[in-house]
Amino acid sequence: MHPASASPLPRLILYYQTTHHPDGAPCSILPLITQPGISITHLIVAAIHINEDPDALTLNDHPPSDPRFVTTWAELRIAQASGIAVMGMTKQLSSDVEEDMSLAGIIRLIDRLRADFGPSFIITLAPVAAALLDARRNLSGFDYEALEVMRGNQIAWYNAQFYCGWGDASNPIMYEMCVARGWAPEKIVVGLVTTPENGAGYVPFEILGPNLRLLQRQFAKFGGVMGWEYFNAHPGGKERPWEWAQEITKILGTSHTGQQTAAQELVQKPTTIEAGHEDENGVQPPLPRSFEYDSDDISTEIEVMDAKLQDDLRDDLRDDLQDALCRSQSDPDTVTGLQIAVNTQPDDLTPVEKTDPCAQKQKE
């Protein structure tokens, strides 16, 4: 088993897809650090698009170096300094790749990643929860149990999607079935939608809380919780989205703050840092230190929705992703993680599954 499978537990993972409000103002993540009672372990920035031109990567609709992201990157550096693992979700958009991903193909990808990035590199996947129980009930086109047998020691954990008809987080049955089938609980994270607006299958806290606590009592190495997504999460909605993380932290009874308490001193008076902004003396406000990759608390996630990752992976994928994501001069060999969520639709899915309403969750 990959050493990253066991720490820290339980994980609390939150996606950060909508980085700006409609008026262009940044959607700040600083409250996840400054507000009390929050113990986020991983923050996933989405979505970095690998376009037809591999040198023209974008974060949603804009290059990662666009001035609109100055505040975003500055706040993410603060999150990283606070002990939160900052990840990046990448989406492949090649329109001519529409075949199922084969087991041999995903194994080749994992082997290439391991060979390129080394033994400490974290590799995770994000299947729909049903795929962990039945190879025919998935969006990926291959058998996850067979993959776990063949490459499980290279996969840190699975962010399983317990929503949109592919799983049910309102009771413990499906998670229990996964464990009874042989899945290690520390490798299964319960994926949730944070509001009904983000997809079907939202579970209110009064139901979700008892279920998660039960799973924790049953499984000492319960893998944790993942939420899609931050900006409009219940109960606070767009005005106070961090309250979802507070509620989940309370439910899990976790405290992974580590450096977080000390790091709060950096942001006691949060300030929005925008491109071109100067103080009254004409001096640019200082940014935190360069975004750093650390093998203990940073990973990069690749999510492939409705497409098969091309077999001929580019030798320079590592450098392109790192440069585009963080504009960092760091050594690329220190990049430590990559999540693969291969959600291709097999031919034998029913019409209902082929028109999965959650296909829209990866907003352009």
N, C-alpha and C positions, 0 to 999 in steps of 0.2 A: 504493500500500500504506500502511496506517495506520502511523505512526511507532512505535507500541507493539509492532509485530510483531517487531522486531529486538532488543529489549533487555528484560531481560538474557537471554542464551542460554547454555546450555540452561536453561529454567525448571524449577523443582522445586516442584510445587504439591501441597498436602495439604488434604484436607477435614477439617473439625472439626465433625462432626454430633453425636456423643455428648459433650455437655459435662459430664455428671455420671455418677458411678457409681451403682449401684442403691441404695446407702446414702445417697445425696444429696450425697456429697462431690464437689467439683469435680474434673474430669479436667484436671489442669494441663498447659498448653502450655509452661510455662517451661523444661522440659528441652530444647525445641527451640532455645532461646537459650543456656542455660547449659552444655549438654553439648558436648564438643568434636566437631569433624568433621561439623557439620550446616550446610547451606547452603540453607535454604528460601527461595524467592523469593515465594511466595504462600500464604496460609492462608485457606481459605474456610469461613466460619462458616455452619452449616446447621441447620435449614431455617426460614427466615422464611416463615410461611404468610399468604397473602392470602386471608382467609376471606370468606364471603358478605357480612359486614359489613366493608367496606374500612377502617373505622376501628378494627377489633379485630384488628390484626395480632398474631401470636404467633411467638415463637422456639420451635419445637417445640410444646410444650403450654402454654407460659406467656408472658405479655406480656414483651417485652424489658426492661421496667422492673422486673420482679419482683426482690425482694431476692436470690433465689438466683443471679442473674447478676452480682452486684457483683464477685465474684472474676473471673468470665469477662471482663467489660469491662475490669477493671484489668489483667489479664494481656495482653489484646489491645492495650491502649495501650502496654504495654512491648514487645510484638512489633512494633508499628508503629514505635516509637522505635528499634528495632534494625535497621530497614531492611527488614522483611518487609511485603509488601503484604497488608493485611487486607481480605478480600472477604466478601460476604454472599450466600448462595444463597437465593433466594426461590421458593416453590412456590405455584402458583395452585390453589385447591381448589373453584372454582365447579362444582357437580355438573351444571349444565345445559349446559355447553360441552363437547361431545364430537365435534365435526366435525374433519376434517383441517385443519391449518394450510396455507393456500395460499401460493404464492410471492408473490402480490400482498400477502397479509396480513403476511408476515414482512418484506417490503420496507417496507410502511407503518410497521410497528413500528420498524424501524431508522431510517427517516427521521424519525419523531416523536422518537425518542431523540436523534438528532443535532441536530434543531432545538431541543429543549428544553434539552439539556445542553452544546451547543457542540462545536467541532472537536477539543478535546483529550480528550473523553470516550471511554473505552475500551469497545468493544462486542465481545464474544466469544460463541461458540456452542459447544455440547457435543453433537455428533451421535454416533451409534454409528459405529464406524470403517467398517463396510460401506457406509454412506450416502455416503462420499466416493468410492466406486467404482461404485456402482449405485443409481440413484434409486429403484429398486423395493425395495431392501433397507435400509429405514430405518424409524424410528418417528415421523417428523416430517411426512410427507405432502407434501413439496416436494423439488425437485431442488437439492442443495447446489452442484453445479457451476454451474447457472444462477444461483443466488444469488451465487456468487463472481464470476461474470462481471458481474453487474449492480450488486453492492454490495460487492465484495471490498475496495475501497479504504476502506470504512468498518468492516471487521471486523478486529480485531487478530490473533486466532488462534482455533483450534478445539481444544477439549479432547476429542479423539476417544476413545471408549470401546472399547478393545481387549480386551474380556472379555464374558462371558455369551453366547458364541456369535456375537457381532457383530464380533469381531476376534480376532487371535492375536498375543500379544506374546512367544511362545516362539521366534520366528524373525523375520528381517527382511523376509520376502517381502511381507507386506501393506503395510507402510510404504513399501517400495520401489515397489510398484504404485501407491500414492497419488502419489508423486513422479513416477513415469514418466507418470502420467495428466495431470500438469501442476500438481499442488498444490505450493506453495512449502514446503520442509521447515521453515522458520522459523515457519510458520503451523500446523503439525501437532504437537500434544503427545500423547504416548503415554499414554493413560489406563489405569490398572491397579487391580485390587483388591489391598489390602495384606495380605489373609489369606484362606484358603478360606472362612472364616466369612462373608465379605462378598459372596460371589457366585462363580459358576463362572468358570473361566479364570485362577485364580491361577497365577503362574509362579514357581517357586523361584529364589532368587538365583543358584544355580550355572548355571542356564540363562538367566535374565534378564540377568545381567551381561555375558556375551560378546555377547549380541544387541545390547544398548544400546551397548556399546563399538564394535561393528561399524557401527552406524548413525551414531555420531559420526565414525568414520573416513570413512565414505562421504559424509556430508553435514556440511560445515563449519558450517552454520547449523541444525543439528538443534534442533527446537523444544522438546524437554524431556520431562518425565515428570510425570504427575498420579496421585495415590494416593487411593483411597476405602477406608477412612478412617483417622483417627488413633488412636482410643482403644484398639484391639485389634490394631494392626499387628504383623506378624511382623518379626523373630524374637522380640522381647521380649514380645509379647502385652500384656495389660492392665496388667501390672506395669511394663513398660519399653517403651511404644509408640514412643518416639522413636528406637529402634534401626533402624526401617525407614528413616527419613530419613538416618541415619548411613550405612547400607548403600548407599542410592541416591546420596548425595553422593560416597561412595568410588568407586562405579562410574562416575559422570559425571566425576569428577575436577574438580569445580567449586568455586569460592570466590566466592560473592556476598555475603560477610559485610558489606562496606561499614562501616556504623555498628555492626554487630553486636558486634564486639569491645569497642568503647567502651561499648555499651549493657549488656554483661554486668556492668559495675560496679554497675548499678542492682539487679541480682538475684543477687549473689554468695551471699546468704543468703535464698533464696526464702521468702516468707511468704504463707500463705493469708490473704486479706483477705475476711472474711465480714460480711454485714449484721448490724449490732448488736454486733459484737465491739469491745470496748474494752480498753485496757491496764489495768494495776493502778492507774493514777491516774485512770481513767475517761475517758481521751482516745481518740477514734476514731483509728485509724491513718490516715496520709495516703494518698491515692490519687495515682497519676500524673496528669499534666496532662490536660485534657479530650481526648477522642478526636478526632483531627483528620483531615480529609480533605486529602490532598496530591495534586496532579495527577501526581506522579511515582511514587507508590507506594501508591495506594489505589484499589480499584475495588469495585463492587457487582455481584453476579451474580444474574440472575433465571433460574431453571430452571422450566420448565413441563412437568410429567410427566403423561402420559395426558390432556391437555386442550389445547384451542386457546385461545390468549390472546384475550380479547375485543377485537373491532375498535375498540370505543369506549373507548379508554384514558382513564382519569381524568386531568384536568388537574393534579390535586394528588398524583399518584402519587409524584413526587419527594419532596415534603415529608413524606408519610406514611411512606415507606420510611426516609428519613433519620432522622426523629424517633423512629420505633419501633426502628430498629436500634441507634442509638448514643446516644440521649437527648442529642444534641448541639445546641448553640446556633449551630453553625457556619453560614456562608452556604451554602445548598443549591446554589448555582451552582458550588461547588468539588468536588462529587461528580464522579468521573471515569470510572467504568466500570460496565458492565452486561453480564452474560453471559446469553444466551438458549439454553436447551436444550429445544427443542420436540420432545417424544417422544410425539406422538399416533400411534395405530396405524391405518394405512390399511386399507381393506376387503380389499385383495388379499393381505394377509399370510397365510402358512400357519398352521394351528392351533398348531404349535409356537411360532411367533413371537408369536401372540396370547396365549400363556400364558408369556411370557418370565419366567423365575424371578427376574430382576433387577428386576422391577417392585416388589419389596419392599425394594429398597436404600434408597429414600427413606422412612425410618422415620417413623411419625407421632409 
